[in-house]
């Protein structure tokens, strides 16, 4: 069965994995808990900025340290609210039409994202069902350790996860390894570097925020 792989952040939605993380940070049980988590995250901010430039996997690992100590129940409980308030309003106008077109062609729909599985699950349901490749938090006694389970969905790892499939959609130059290994790549809402590369290789370029 053919499959269409969609990068999510910046491709189907205007948000990225940072936005739901911030939602969780500011929705803690007490104002003191909020202050502690936000403070620790701010201390890691310089390292995250540097990691974003050179190593997307390291950036993910640093960002998700902010979830340390959150209960599995609370993470799941807030997922629907995080989706409805943060992600759903940022879905690009023509994203559903693109996904539906692939589904109508008989393709399995697969969403690939560095965000966490319990958040991406909400998006999959919103789009009518999808197979998910997402990051997962390590849990001990039903509390997050702040570590990600392997494999971390970032950079070249995306290529490993989709290399046996026929089609991919992505928005960012950082997803070049993922795009390079599939049969029919397409640049969706591309950043400047990916737009130039798509033009050089004659890849289809789509903008889901504008009418076709």
C-alpha positions as CSV (number, residue, x, y, z in Angstrom):
1,X,0.0,0.0,0.0
2,X,1.5,3.4,-1.0
3,X,1.9,6.0,1.8
4,X,2.1,9.7,1.9
5,X,4.4,11.0,4.7
6,X,3.7,14.5,5.9
7,X,6.0,16.5,8.0
8,X,3.7,18.4,10.4
9,X,5.4,21.5,11.9
10,X,5.3,24.3,9.4
11,X,3.8,22.0,6.7
12,X,0.3,21.2,7.9
13,X,0.3,23.6,10.8
14,X,2.0,27.0,11.4
15,X,3.1,25.9,14.9
16,X,6.1,23.8,15.9
17,X,6.9,21.6,18.8
18,X,7.9,24.5,21.0
19,X,4.3,25.9,21.2
20,X,2.6,22.9,22.9
21,X,5.7,22.7,25.2
22,X,5.1,26.2,26.3
23,X,1.4,25.4,26.9
24,X,2.4,22.6,29.2
25,X,4.9,24.8,31.1
26,X,2.3,27.5,31.9
27,X,-0.4,25.0,32.8
28,X,1.0,23.5,36.0
29,X,-0.8,22.8,39.2
30,X,0.4,25.9,41.0
31,X,2.0,29.3,40.1
32,X,5.2,28.1,41.9
33,X,5.4,25.1,39.7
34,X,5.0,27.3,36.6
35,X,7.7,29.6,37.8
36,X,10.1,26.8,38.5
37,X,9.6,25.1,35.1
38,X,9.7,28.3,33.1
39,X,12.9,29.3,35.0
40,X,14.7,26.1,34.3
41,X,13.7,26.2,30.6
42,X,15.0,29.7,30.3
43,X,18.3,28.6,31.7
44,X,18.5,26.0,28.9
45,X,17.5,28.5,26.2
46,X,21.0,29.5,25.0
47,X,21.9,25.8,24.6
48,X,18.7,25.2,22.7
49,X,19.3,28.1,20.4
50,X,22.8,26.7,19.6
51,X,21.5,23.2,19.2
52,X,18.7,24.3,16.8
53,X,21.4,25.6,14.4
54,X,23.6,22.4,14.4
55,X,21.7,19.4,15.7
56,X,17.9,19.1,15.7
57,X,18.0,15.9,17.8
58,X,19.9,17.7,20.6
59,X,17.4,20.6,20.5
60,X,14.5,18.2,20.9
61,X,16.2,16.5,23.9
62,X,16.9,19.8,25.6
63,X,13.4,21.1,25.0
64,X,11.7,18.0,26.4
65,X,13.7,18.0,29.6
66,X,11.1,20.6,30.6
67,X,8.5,17.8,30.9
68,X,10.5,16.1,33.7
69,X,8.3,15.2,36.7
70,X,5.0,15.7,34.9
71,X,2.6,12.8,35.4
72,X,1.4,10.7,32.5
73,X,-2.2,11.4,33.5
74,X,-1.7,15.1,33.4
75,X,0.1,15.0,30.0
76,X,-2.8,13.1,28.5
77,X,-5.4,15.2,30.2
78,X,-4.0,18.5,28.8
79,X,-3.4,17.1,25.3
80,X,-6.9,17.8,24.0
81,X,-6.8,21.3,25.4
82,X,-3.3,22.0,24.1
83,X,-4.5,20.8,20.7
84,X,-7.7,22.9,20.6
85,X,-6.0,26.1,21.9
86,X,-2.6,25.9,20.3
87,X,-2.5,23.7,17.3
88,X,-5.9,23.5,15.7
89,X,-6.2,27.3,15.1
90,X,-2.8,27.1,13.3
91,X,-3.8,24.3,10.8
92,X,-3.2,25.7,7.3
93,X,-6.3,26.5,5.3
94,X,-5.7,23.9,2.6
95,X,-3.9,21.2,4.7
96,X,-7.0,19.0,4.9
97,X,-7.5,19.1,1.2
98,X,-4.0,17.9,0.5
99,X,-4.3,15.1,3.0
100,X,-7.7,14.1,1.7
101,X,-6.3,14.0,-1.9
102,X,-3.6,11.5,-0.8
103,X,-6.2,9.5,1.1
104,X,-8.5,9.4,-1.9
105,X,-5.6,8.0,-4.0
106,X,-5.5,5.1,-1.6
107,X,-2.5,6.2,0.3
108,X,-1.8,5.4,4.0
109,X,-1.6,8.8,5.7
110,X,1.5,9.1,7.9
111,X,2.3,12.2,10.1
112,X,6.0,12.7,11.0
113,X,6.8,15.2,13.7
114,X,9.3,15.9,16.5
115,X,6.4,16.8,18.8
116,X,5.2,14.3,21.4
117,X,2.9,11.4,20.6
118,X,0.0,12.4,22.8
119,X,-0.2,15.8,21.0
120,X,0.2,14.4,17.5
121,X,-2.5,11.8,18.2
122,X,-5.0,14.7,18.5
123,X,-4.0,16.0,15.1
124,X,-4.3,12.6,13.5
125,X,-7.8,12.3,14.8
126,X,-8.6,15.8,13.6
127,X,-7.5,14.8,10.0
128,X,-9.6,11.6,10.0
129,X,-7.0,9.2,11.2
130,X,-3.3,8.8,10.5
131,X,-0.3,6.6,11.3
132,X,2.0,8.6,13.6
133,X,5.8,8.8,13.9
134,X,6.4,11.1,16.9
135,X,8.7,11.5,19.8
136,X,7.9,9.7,23.0
137,X,8.8,10.5,26.6
138,X,10.4,8.0,28.9
139,X,8.2,7.3,31.8
140,X,9.1,5.8,35.2
141,X,6.3,5.0,37.7
142,X,4.0,7.0,35.3
143,X,6.0,10.2,35.6
144,X,8.1,11.7,32.8
145,X,11.9,11.5,33.3
146,X,12.5,14.3,30.8
147,X,14.3,11.9,28.4
148,X,13.1,10.9,25.0
149,X,12.8,7.2,23.9
150,X,14.8,6.2,20.9
151,X,14.7,6.7,18.0
152,X,14.4,10.5,18.4
153,X,12.4,11.9,15.5
154,X,14.7,14.6,14.1
155,X,16.9,15.4,11.2
156,X,18.5,12.3,9.5
157,X,16.5,10.0,11.7
158,X,13.4,11.0,9.7
159,X,15.1,9.6,6.6
160,X,15.6,6.3,8.3
161,X,12.0,6.1,9.3
162,X,10.6,6.8,5.9
163,X,13.2,5.5,3.4
164,X,11.0,2.6,2.3
165,X,8.1,4.7,1.4
166,X,7.2,6.4,-1.9
167,X,6.1,9.9,-1.1
168,X,7.0,12.7,1.4
169,X,5.8,16.2,2.1
170,X,7.9,18.6,4.1
171,X,8.5,22.3,4.7
172,X,12.1,22.7,6.1
173,X,15.6,22.4,4.7
174,X,16.4,20.5,7.9
175,X,14.1,17.7,6.5
176,X,16.3,17.3,3.4
177,X,17.5,13.8,4.5
178,X,13.9,12.7,4.7
179,X,13.0,14.2,1.3
180,X,16.0,12.7,-0.4
181,X,15.2,9.1,0.2
182,X,11.6,9.0,-1.1
183,X,10.3,8.6,-4.7
184,X,8.2,11.7,-5.0
185,X,9.2,14.5,-2.6
186,X,7.2,17.8,-2.4
187,X,8.1,21.0,-0.6
188,X,5.1,22.3,1.3
189,X,5.2,25.9,2.7
190,X,9.0,25.7,2.2
191,X,11.6,27.9,3.9
192,X,13.9,29.9,1.7
193,X,16.6,27.2,1.4
194,X,14.2,24.4,0.7
195,X,12.4,26.5,-1.9
196,X,15.7,27.0,-3.8
197,X,16.5,23.3,-3.6
198,X,13.0,22.3,-4.8
199,X,13.4,24.6,-7.8
200,X,16.8,23.2,-8.6
201,X,15.4,19.6,-8.5
202,X,12.0,20.4,-10.0
203,X,10.2,19.2,-6.9
204,X,6.5,20.3,-6.6
205,X,6.1,23.3,-4.3
206,X,2.8,23.9,-2.5
207,X,1.6,26.7,-0.2
208,X,-1.3,25.6,2.0
209,X,-2.1,29.0,3.4
210,X,-3.1,30.4,0.0
211,X,-5.8,29.5,-2.4
212,X,-4.7,27.4,-5.4
